Amino acid sequence: MDWNNRTVVITGATTGIGKATKDLLRAGGAKVYCLDIVEASDDDAAYFIYCDVRIMQSVADAIHRVYEKEKKIDMLFANAGIHFLGSIEDTDEESLHNVIGVNVLGVFHSLKSVLPIMKKQQRGSIVLTGSDQCFIGKASSAAYGLTKGAIGQLTKSTAVEYAAYNIRVNCICPGSINTPFLDRVIDQFAAANQMNVQEVQSIFEKDQPLGRIGQPAEIAAAVAFLLSDESAFTTGSLLSVDGGYVAQ
């Protein structure tokens, strides 16, 4: 796909999957705006906007800045997210509110800010970041899992509601991907189970039918497909890119 003259907004584009997607689309000619609380060292200041997705006004202001400058927003990748490891009994109220605030409210705020623009344009493509936990449950992951289950449902309900406006909404569902996000999960898992990091890394790799951890660029390629016109008849879809994990 030719990405020239496309305006894309990505939340959480400083590291990992968000950064890989930003790099891929920019290499193809897109104008990609990074909405994050941390500016990447390689980001052009003109395309970085500080944004705390937990706060509705912060997201609305950021989206307004992009629209005022570009007069359109073609695509949104609502990717910002955090992880939390712990049982229900171990999850305190502050941690619960924080993971819901970023993973659910952050996506909702992004949709609420972008959809009126796309309705006016009568076109748009949106991808939300889900997880393999859109489909399955995992131990010590109740709070995180409930947020990703919510994203799966939000994908489908938004896709149905906005199809009449030629706005497509899909969800990318990564498994274990080699990102700082996964590094923190492995560190937490190792500490909680009194294991070393290398042991946990090996377990994660063996758990995948393809026998390895995925790479951010592999998820970025799938996101680009869902955002692009090449998937023009796809909406309300949850796409697993997880090395076969949820197929087991």
C-alpha positions as CSV (number, residue, x, y, z in Angstrom):
1,M,0.0,0.0,0.0
2,D,1.1,3.6,-0.7
3,W,1.1,5.4,2.6
4,N,1.8,8.8,1.2
5,N,-0.7,11.5,2.1
6,R,-2.0,9.3,5.0
7,T,-2.3,10.8,8.5
8,V,-2.0,8.2,11.3
9,V,-2.3,8.6,15.0
10,I,-0.7,6.0,17.3
11,T,-1.0,6.0,21.1
12,G,1.9,4.4,22.9
13,A,4.3,4.7,20.0
14,T,7.5,5.2,22.0
15,T,8.5,1.5,22.3
16,G,7.6,-2.0,21.3
17,I,4.8,-2.6,18.9
18,G,3.8,1.0,18.7
19,K,7.2,2.1,17.7
20,A,7.6,-0.7,15.2
21,T,4.3,0.3,13.6
22,K,5.3,4.0,13.6
23,D,8.6,3.2,11.9
24,L,6.9,0.9,9.3
25,L,4.3,3.4,8.3
26,R,6.6,6.4,8.2
27,A,9.0,4.4,6.0
28,G,6.1,4.0,3.6
29,G,5.4,7.8,3.6
30,A,2.7,8.2,6.2
31,K,2.6,11.2,8.6
32,V,2.5,9.4,11.9
33,Y,1.7,11.3,15.1
34,C,3.0,9.7,18.3
35,L,0.8,10.3,21.4
36,D,2.6,9.2,24.5
37,I,3.7,10.3,28.0
38,V,7.4,9.6,27.0
39,E,9.0,11.1,23.9
40,A,11.1,8.7,21.9
41,S,14.7,9.8,21.2
42,D,14.2,9.2,17.5
43,D,10.9,11.0,17.2
44,D,10.5,14.3,15.3
45,A,9.2,16.9,17.7
46,A,6.6,18.0,15.1
47,Y,5.0,14.6,15.3
48,F,5.1,14.0,19.1
49,I,2.3,15.1,21.3
50,Y,2.3,14.5,25.0
51,C,-0.8,12.6,26.0
52,D,-2.0,10.8,29.1
53,V,-4.7,8.5,27.6
54,R,-6.3,8.0,31.0
55,I,-7.5,11.6,30.9
56,M,-10.2,12.4,28.4
57,Q,-9.2,16.0,27.9
58,S,-5.6,15.1,27.3
59,V,-6.6,12.8,24.5
60,A,-9.2,15.2,23.0
61,D,-6.6,18.0,23.0
62,A,-4.0,15.9,21.3
63,I,-6.4,14.7,18.6
64,H,-7.6,18.2,18.1
65,R,-4.0,19.3,17.5
66,V,-3.5,16.7,14.8
67,Y,-6.7,17.6,13.1
68,E,-6.1,21.3,13.2
69,K,-2.7,20.7,11.5
70,E,-3.7,18.0,9.0
71,K,-7.4,18.7,8.5
72,K,-8.0,14.9,8.6
73,I,-7.2,11.8,10.4
74,D,-7.2,8.7,8.2
75,M,-6.2,6.0,10.7
76,L,-5.9,5.4,14.5
77,F,-3.9,2.7,16.2
78,A,-5.0,2.8,19.8
79,N,-2.1,0.9,21.2
80,A,-1.1,2.4,24.6
81,G,-1.3,-0.2,27.4
82,I,0.2,-1.5,30.6
83,H,0.4,-4.9,32.2
84,F,-0.4,-6.0,35.7
85,L,0.4,-9.4,37.2
86,G,-1.5,-10.5,40.3
87,S,-4.5,-12.5,41.5
88,I,-7.8,-10.8,42.4
89,E,-6.8,-11.0,46.1
90,D,-3.5,-9.4,45.4
91,T,-4.8,-6.6,43.2
92,D,-5.3,-3.4,45.2
93,E,-7.8,-0.7,44.1
94,E,-5.1,1.7,42.8
95,S,-3.6,-0.9,40.5
96,L,-7.0,-2.0,39.3
97,H,-8.0,1.6,38.4
98,N,-4.7,2.3,36.7
99,V,-4.7,-0.7,34.4
100,I,-8.4,-0.1,33.5
101,G,-7.6,3.6,33.1
102,V,-4.9,3.0,30.5
103,N,-6.1,-0.2,28.8
104,V,-9.8,0.5,28.6
105,L,-10.5,4.2,29.3
106,G,-7.5,5.1,27.2
107,V,-8.9,3.3,24.2
108,F,-12.4,4.6,24.8
109,H,-11.1,8.2,25.0
110,S,-9.2,7.7,21.8
111,L,-12.2,6.4,20.0
112,K,-14.5,9.2,21.4
113,S,-12.0,11.8,20.1
114,V,-11.4,10.4,16.7
115,L,-14.8,9.0,15.6
116,P,-16.5,12.4,15.1
117,I,-13.7,13.4,12.7
118,M,-13.9,10.1,10.8
119,K,-17.7,10.4,10.6
120,K,-17.4,13.8,9.1
121,Q,-14.9,12.4,6.6
122,Q,-17.1,9.4,5.9
123,R,-14.1,7.1,6.1
124,G,-11.5,5.9,8.6
125,S,-9.6,2.8,9.8
126,I,-9.0,2.0,13.4
127,V,-7.0,-0.8,15.1
128,L,-7.1,-1.5,18.8
129,T,-4.5,-3.5,20.7
130,G,-6.0,-6.5,22.3
131,S,-4.1,-9.6,23.5
132,D,-4.2,-13.4,23.4
133,Q,-6.3,-12.7,26.6
134,C,-9.1,-11.5,24.4
135,F,-9.7,-15.3,23.9
136,I,-8.2,-17.1,26.9
137,G,-7.7,-16.7,30.6
138,K,-4.4,-16.8,32.4
139,A,-3.5,-17.2,36.1
140,S,-2.5,-14.1,38.0
141,S,-3.9,-11.9,35.2
142,A,-7.5,-11.1,36.2
143,A,-7.2,-7.3,36.0
144,Y,-5.2,-7.3,32.8
145,G,-7.3,-10.0,31.3
146,L,-10.6,-8.2,32.0
147,T,-9.2,-5.1,30.2
148,K,-8.3,-7.0,27.1
149,G,-11.6,-8.8,27.1
150,A,-13.2,-5.4,27.1
151,I,-11.2,-4.3,24.1
152,G,-12.4,-7.3,22.2
153,Q,-16.0,-6.4,22.8
154,L,-15.4,-2.7,22.2
155,T,-13.9,-3.6,18.8
156,K,-17.0,-5.5,17.7
157,S,-19.6,-3.0,19.0
158,T,-17.8,0.0,17.5
159,A,-17.3,-1.8,14.2
160,V,-21.0,-2.5,13.9
161,E,-22.1,0.9,15.0
162,Y,-19.8,2.9,12.7
163,A,-19.8,0.7,9.6
164,A,-22.5,2.9,8.1
165,Y,-19.9,5.8,8.1
166,N,-17.3,3.7,6.2
167,I,-15.3,3.4,9.4
168,R,-13.6,0.1,10.0
169,V,-12.5,-1.1,13.5
170,N,-10.4,-4.2,14.1
171,C,-8.3,-5.6,16.9
172,I,-4.8,-7.0,16.8
173,C,-4.2,-9.7,19.4
174,P,-0.5,-10.3,20.0
175,G,0.9,-13.2,22.1
176,S,4.3,-13.1,23.6
177,I,6.3,-10.4,21.8
178,N,9.9,-9.3,22.3
179,T,9.2,-5.9,23.8
180,P,10.0,-4.0,27.1
181,F,6.4,-4.9,28.0
182,L,7.2,-8.6,27.9
183,D,10.5,-8.1,29.7
184,R,8.6,-6.7,32.6
185,V,6.2,-9.6,32.6
186,I,9.0,-12.1,32.6
187,D,10.8,-10.3,35.4
188,Q,7.6,-10.2,37.5
189,F,6.8,-13.9,36.8
190,A,10.4,-14.9,37.7
191,A,10.3,-13.0,41.0
192,A,6.8,-14.3,41.9
193,N,7.9,-17.9,41.2
194,Q,11.5,-17.7,42.5
195,M,12.9,-18.6,39.1
196,N,15.6,-17.0,37.0
197,V,14.8,-14.9,34.0
198,Q,16.4,-17.3,31.5
199,E,14.2,-20.2,32.8
200,V,11.0,-18.1,32.4
201,Q,12.2,-17.0,28.9
202,S,12.6,-20.6,27.9
203,I,9.1,-21.5,29.2
204,F,7.5,-18.7,27.2
205,E,9.3,-19.8,24.0
206,K,8.3,-23.5,24.5
207,D,4.7,-22.5,25.1
208,Q,4.4,-21.2,21.5
209,P,3.7,-23.8,18.8
210,L,6.2,-22.0,16.6
211,G,8.7,-22.3,19.4
212,R,9.8,-18.7,19.7
213,I,8.8,-15.3,20.9
214,G,7.4,-12.9,18.3
215,Q,9.0,-9.7,17.1
216,P,7.4,-6.2,17.1
217,A,7.9,-5.9,13.4
218,E,5.7,-9.0,12.9
219,I,2.9,-7.3,14.8
220,A,3.4,-4.0,13.0
221,A,3.0,-5.7,9.6
222,A,-0.4,-7.2,10.7
223,V,-1.5,-3.8,12.1
224,A,-0.5,-2.1,8.8
225,F,-2.6,-4.7,6.9
226,L,-5.7,-4.0,9.1
227,L,-5.3,-0.3,8.8
228,S,-4.8,-0.4,5.0
229,D,-7.2,-0.5,2.1
230,E,-6.0,-4.1,1.6
231,S,-8.3,-5.2,4.3
232,A,-11.2,-3.1,3.0
233,F,-13.8,-5.8,3.7
234,T,-12.6,-6.5,7.2
235,T,-14.2,-4.9,10.3
236,G,-15.0,-6.2,13.8
237,S,-12.3,-8.7,13.5
238,L,-9.9,-9.9,16.3
239,L,-6.7,-11.1,14.6
240,S,-4.4,-13.4,16.6
241,V,-0.7,-13.0,15.9
242,D,0.7,-15.2,18.6
243,G,2.7,-18.1,17.1
244,G,-0.3,-20.3,17.4
245,Y,-0.7,-20.0,21.2
246,V,-4.5,-19.7,21.4
247,A,-5.0,-22.4,18.8
248,Q,-3.8,-25.0,21.3
